[in-house]
Every structure is written in C-alpha cells, then in structure tokens.
C-alpha cells in the first residue's frame, strides 16, 4: 500500500463536490477550520453549481476533480459531501499523474467510489473522513475533525467505540477497506470492486430499509467479499427503516 506524503503547514488542500449539490454556508465553516490548521484552501470552480440534485453536470464535477488531481500545488482533496454522483464520473477521471505522484483523497459516503477504485487499481491509501458539510458551524473541534486533521498530518491517533453485544472479541491487523455499504454493493462486478481478503472491512450506511441492508450483505457474501476477512467493523447505520 502506497502512503501519500503527509501534509505540513503551508500546504494546499482542495475542496470539490463530486456528488450532490452543496450550499456555500455548508462549506465555509470547513474552510475556516482547515485554514486554522495552517493549511491553504482552494475550492473547485464549479463547487456551487447545480444540475438537478448534482453539484453541476458530470462534466463540471469531473473538471473540478481532475484539475485538483493534476495540480502539483494541491496536496490533498476533500469532497464537500456525499449523496450520489461520483460513480457517474469515475471512469472518465485520468489518474495518470496521480499514479506517479499520489495525494490524499478524503471523504465518506459516496466518496467510497474513489476509496475503493483508488485502493483496488493503484494500491494507494485514502482517508475515510468527515466532510465539509459535517464540520461544526461554531468551528469548535470535534472528534471527527480532529482525527481527520491528525490523519492529514500523519499524527498518531486512536479511535474508541462503545462495546456492543454482537461484538466478536479478538485482535485484528490489516489494511482498512470498505466504506458505504450501498456504494460497495453498487461496485460489485466493476473494475472498482474492492479486494477484501486479509483486510479489515469497514461498513456504514444511511437511510436504508433493513431488508435492503440484508440484500446487500447477502450480495457481498455471495461475491466472496466477506470471505477471509481479518476483521469487520460496522460503523454508523443511521436512520434505518423496517
């Protein structure tokens, strides 16, 4: 696994929107907080564009991501929010420069498309992290922003979770992979399908019916993606419906 260079103060981080549209009010608190870390922030020129539910057309979202991916001054890219739309542009992204000079790509939810594709095709680490839409409006640091900051700068940190009755106790070591369950499910059978054997699979999802969660998990099982795991981490399953 290739680890991109960690950031240092004075470096530039870009914010782009590869999926759902976003408001300025949901981005600027993140800009201020990231700048307080000693980093410079640049925004994609189309970040506030709108096309139906998307942050602009496929071409606009692709253009922003590609420009930041190719810009040698940009050391990391964080996606503004999730939603839907990244899989519509993934096959059009030119990763040739990134493959030679990787940089950090961060986000979660729909950004799982990028995490899975980059790990599978290029063997490069990415950061599954909070996004600007979730940054606190009062600019007070929270666990999610602090762990993201530490990950960017290469500072050691640990994550603690409350015990659950379904936990299977033990120790595991391996590469973290996964992300949003719905996205992982949608990528099965594509060039972006992840490899999970010997790895620690992380899953999260939002606003799904329980029967659909079951359908997706059965799909992962039948696809062989649950076989030979070093570990399984089930994160937030928020607003589930029966």
Secondary structure, DSSP 8 states (H G I E B T S, - for coil): -B------TT-EEEEE-SSB---GGGTHHHHHHHHHTT-EEEE-TTTT--BTTBSS-HHHHHHHHHHHHH-TTEEEEEES--SS-GGGTGGG---HHHHHS--EEEE-GGGHHHHHHHHHHH-B--EE---GGGS-TT----HHHHHHHHHHHT----------TT-------S-EEEEEHHHHHHHTTSTT----TTSEEEEEEES-BHHHHHHHHHHHHHTTTTTT-SEEEEEEEET-B-
